Amino acid sequence: MAAITVGLLAASAATSASARPQLPSDGPGTVLDISPLPPESWVPGSGQAFNLTYRSTGAGGSPAPVSGSVFLPEGPAPAAGWPVLSWAHGTTGLGDGCAPSAAGRGPRDMEYLAAWLAQGYAIVATDYAGLGTRGVHPYLDGRAAAYGVIDIVRAARSIVPALSSRWVVVGQSQGGHAAMFTANLATRYAPELDYRGAVATGVPANLQGLVPVIGPEVPPALLGTGMKTYLAYILAGLRAARPGFDLRSYLTPFGESVLAQADTLCHADMYARMAGTDLGDMFTKQLGAPFREAWDAIYTVPTSGYDRPFFIAHGAKDTTAWPFLTEQLVADLEANGQPYTYRTYPADHGGTMAASLPDTTPFVRSLLAGRG
């Protein structure tokens, strides 16, 4: 395949304008910029890859630019076009330098995405709103993340006519949370696309159960460094997602300084920062009912309203997204008659991705069977 240049992509957009439903030229999914992606950042097996910035919907329903990457398989596209896998990444941090399209991806994610690319799927990979673009990233704001996941499918299809309208979402950890919200919103938010279903691994669910125990008297040993790191990101993200909520009244000066660092530090550095942090020192008072209400409105995974099949995979050795909380999510989905498949694996948080592939690969293949 000849190298894709900005000019060729623009031509592709023009020649494909009559081939698929069109959104307003300034609406969600509109491409704002296309740029090269260094070859060392390509998913192994890619025939072509590039970065793009596109319009989406951010926190509170406001328009937002979002960045991301596109990876195309080698060789010619099938007659029906490459089916699309929209990848929702795990926690990298909140600072712009933490965006995977700029910072690159670790070996675990590269190997996992290469396995999907080898199946003949084009991969589109959002950075999420505020991560690599203006504003603060509203961490774990499920709706804002889902909009970015969906709109990059729109954006990529507008410039690569070889992409099918058939698509799925696959996500891990923070991205597993995003995948669940995407699965709940996709057909309503983007009815012109042919959304088929989802895979969510390591889903952080029912974290609202932490709210009553967080405050000045929280036992230092209650949460490990990993969960403390995620909590700092959650609180910093809450300020972006709900700017009208009085979070400052809950925080000590030390707590404010921790969140200021959470706004910029990527995961490894923030983990090191939180290793010696006593959470109790961050708070002036317990996180009570008003905080729980703000939390629920943004983070709580929906337990009804899914109209396509989805697969939840979880590791029995996961100490980051506790299995018993995911099991409660699954029980709620079951009670509400939702179209889910649930499997557990003898793996830790990150290991669940590879461990579940023998099950999730045929699951996705069955979802995408047929023409788009």
ZIVEN-V314250 format. One record per run of one state. SS is the DSSP state (A for helix, B for strand, O for the rest). FROM is the first residue (numbers start at 0). LEN is the number of residues. Records with the same first field share a line. If there is no record, write none. Layout:
SS: FROM-LEN ; FROM-LEN
This chain:
O: 0-5 ; 15-15 ; 36-2 ; 41-4 ; 57-1 ; 61-1 ; 73-8 ; 88-4 ; 93-2 ; 98-1 ; 103-3 ; 117-4 ; 126-15 ; 159-3 ; 172-1 ; 189-4 ; 201-5 ; 213-11 ; 241-5 ; 251-1 ; 262-3 ; 274-4 ; 283-5 ; 299-10 ; 315-7 ; 335-4 ; 345-5 ; 368-4
A: 5-10 ; 38-3 ; 58-3 ; 95-3 ; 99-4 ; 106-11 ; 141-18 ; 173-16 ; 206-7 ; 224-17 ; 246-4 ; 252-10 ; 266-8 ; 278-4 ; 288-11 ; 322-13 ; 350-18
B: 30-6 ; 45-12 ; 62-11 ; 81-7 ; 92-1 ; 121-5 ; 162-10 ; 193-8 ; 250-1 ; 265-1 ; 282-1 ; 309-6 ; 339-6
